[in-house]
Amino acid sequence: MVSFAKGHGTKNDFVLLVDPDDELLLTDAAVRFLCDRRGGIGGDGVLRAVRARHVPEWSGDPDLWFMDYRNADGSIAEMCGNGVRVFARHLVAEGLVPAGTTTVGIGTRAGLREAEVLPDGRIRVAMGRPRLAAAEVEVSLAAGVPEQRWRARAVDVGNPHAVVWLEGDDLDGLDLTRPPVWTPREAFPDGVNIEFVAPVGDHHVRMRVFERGVGETASCGTGTVAVAAALADRGENQSESTWRVDVPGGSVEVTLRDGDAWLTGPAEIVARGDVAWPQEEA
Ligand SMILES: N[C@H](CCC[C@H](N)C(=O)O)C(=O)O
């Protein structure tokens, strides 16, 4: 049996595993089992904590905890903004970092991410520098008749995003039960997370998201950073701006300053337990 925890950040939920010496065989099938909301524990992804020394592609501090993020379909993603907050919460709650720690550096496939536990209980993560592509892409939903299609901004937050700005408030009418289609396909050869955004107020928007490797989720932290970066690029050129992004699972805050981004939001651990899955031969 393997100990696990279950947590979420604005209802983007994860199964957490602590595997300091990289001993767990976490195959795609195992991830799909853990994320299965009927046959397994249930989650949008798995967060495995492993000492960074065991991660070949990591060249930083070997003693850091590394967040091995996996989407529910088993695929690997470079970064997870809601996940890294829940990951930090778990490290503190489980005493996996020195008592009294309020700021923890976490290794990820997108690089070092620093998470800070704020006095109000939320967690703020330095998310690096979102990169906007010059060229736009087209996103369409084949489900509707007539087919709906929009221009979208490509934003790299360590993982790929395409942001669709909806002037009106027909966000709720979108059918996200099937994957949106993007063109040109070569814009995102490894897939993409697609955010649909509508205005609420000044620097305040509402978002739905179809996540790569998952489907529609209640929230996507890197997606909210992509949204803020795309909208800031549309507006007047400010050195600093803060955005409130409402998602079906709650609200987060994104601050942009001189090209860097910070994501602030809740992170909850809701359960702990033991689980067994077949450890297929390597
Ligand atoms: N599905 C994403 C990873 C999870 C991102 C999201 N859950 C977040 O909070 O950033 C991808 O394949 O890039």
The ligand as a MOL file (V3000), in Angstrom:
LIG
                    3D

  0  0  0     0  0            999 V3000
M  V30 BEGIN CTAB
M  V30 COUNTS 13 12 0 0 0
M  V30 BEGIN ATOM
M  V30 1 N -3.0600 20.2230 -18.1970 0
M  V30 2 C -1.8660 21.0830 -18.0940 0
M  V30 3 C -1.1360 20.8290 -16.7680 0
M  V30 4 C -1.9620 21.2420 -15.5650 0
M  V30 5 C -2.2000 22.7150 -15.5490 0
M  V30 6 C -3.2630 23.2050 -14.5940 0
M  V30 7 N -3.9420 22.2080 -13.8210 0
M  V30 8 C -2.7130 24.3020 -13.7080 0
M  V30 9 O -3.2120 24.4770 -12.5780 0
M  V30 10 O -1.8030 25.0290 -14.1850 0
M  V30 11 C -0.9280 20.7620 -19.2610 0
M  V30 12 O -0.9830 19.6540 -19.7960 0
M  V30 13 O -0.1110 21.6580 -19.5760 0
M  V30 END ATOM
M  V30 BEGIN BOND
M  V30 1 1 1 2
M  V30 2 1 2 3
M  V30 3 1 2 11
M  V30 4 1 3 4
M  V30 5 1 4 5
M  V30 6 1 5 6
M  V30 7 1 6 7
M  V30 8 1 6 8
M  V30 9 2 8 9
M  V30 10 1 8 10
M  V30 11 2 11 12
M  V30 12 1 11 13
M  V30 END BOND
M  V30 END CTAB
M  END
